[in-house]
Amino acid sequence: MRTSIATVSLSGSLTEKLTAASRAGFDGVEIFENDLLASPLTPEEIRGRCADLGLTIDLYQPMRDIEAVPAEEFARNLRRARHKFELMRRLGADTVLVCSSVHPLAVDDDALAAEHLSQLADLAQDFGVRVAYEALAWGRHVSTYDHAWRIVEAAAHPALGTCLDSFHILSRGSDPKGIENIPGEKIFFLQLADAPLLAMDVLQWSRHYRCFPGQGGFDVAGLVRHVLHTGYDGPLSLEVFNDVFRQAEAGPTAVDAHRSLLVLKETVDLATPPAPVVPTGIAFAELVTPDAEPVSAVLGALGFARTARHRSKPVDLWELGEARVLVNTAGSARRDGTTLAAIGLESPDPAAAARRAEAFLAPVLPRRRAPEDAPLDAVAAPDGTELFFCATDRPELSNWRADFVETEHEAGPAGMHRVDHLALVQPWHHYDEATLFHRSVLGLHAQESVDVADPYGLMRSRAVTNPDSSVRIALSVGAAPTDDTVHAQHIALATDDVVAAARRYREAGGRLLPIPANYYDDLGARYEFADGELETYRELGILYDRDAHGEFRHCYTVTVGRVFFELVQRDGYRGYGAQNAPVRLAAQHVLRPGR
């Protein structure tokens, strides 16, 4: 099926929106009236521009407050409609969206509404235009899709049909199964939007919080299945009002939007892209830094050993048990120092994983490599993090370890050590996109989003995991996006004895994040501990939490550049210590440069 997007979903001028939609792969657009009114281009020039970009103009929208109004008001509406239909003929658009009335003079009279819409359709037909009538969730008298359809059915006009909008239907809790009672040829248009499940006024919910399918809590795919059962063969079109999207760059937003429809098509069996290849582990985390000494000192104190060096690049491999960290001094490190720039994901089939990623619009990254280097496939996540699909210790699939030459080193401390999880801070406008990306491209499961208080507001966080939790990535967006010290990326290392690991790190010269005494006073009031246990936690800055499945003990190093490490001991616990995150964030804020 063809794909379309409303220009209101994107930021910028109309020309910028059209260009972004075309480059993202959309087949058509809905032109929002305000975008046309603000454009210096004539309707003919907009039509030509769309044709040059390979876009059809699928809908002109919206016409408001048309039906069931006093006679003199309706006469004015028809005069206004005539002008719009003439404009649409110049534009090359053949379908107009008419929203159910919110006019204060509109009356609750379905027969009058049907008569008015029939007269409007008569006029539209003279211009080669179809009228798609949509029930606004906050419509004065018509607020549900089945009510709108009854009026359309009563009007019985060939140029009048209905427009179904997933937000207006699902936000009211309407049962979409009834859509199957509408003939497919009378569904003139289908608009799609998701939204987080919020308890708020539906108008404000609609105008500010819609998102692309798969990014919210609505069963958009279920609704689409009902629509397809009617025989509807028009486009799948996105109409999303979102404050964040309207401020973000149009190009990436359009790509995210198109990816959401690719996922939706796969879900409802309209397309068969390459199957997801779920990663089975973390092969490595790569730190890019202008100066290896500070991060090397932290790694050494944690117990890592520098075990190998890349044969042709200034990249060192550090290992502690199953945890591997690459330290790269060749990359273009940010001015603020060390960053977590890349992640190696263990994959059962790296080539297939790369095909899946490319099919879902992930940017494939070119690599400068020597002829003998392993040909690793890599793509970019929305935040710019490079993702490598790896097959460690499998020479037949280009083992990345073969690019490294071993160095003399001593074994690290005994005990379980591996990457427990990685935490990536997202740019404020990429949070929802990042969740959809990791779900669709990598096949990871998204857990519930949580809000965490930080010194300047709320931080949102959402973890994505594989089935056995050998891959855990926590995606977050902070309330203070310019404070990079507080909202830093981090690598969490699993250990079977966090107290011993913390002592070892401190004795090796490492600095642990100091935690206020008030935290431990409260901790002692909430839980009972063995003699001396709470005092040990207080001494080392270890935080504690428990859930229905077990206990969690963890502590943090101080930040180097934009990266810090976390030592974690899980005993059945399934979370990430969200209860303690406000304390950690406040403690990091105190230590940020300039304080």
Summary of the structure (lengths in Angstrom):
residues: 595
radius of gyration: 28.2
end to end distance: 56.2
largest distance: 91.0
contacts: 2056
relative contact order: 0.08
helix: 35%
strand: 26%
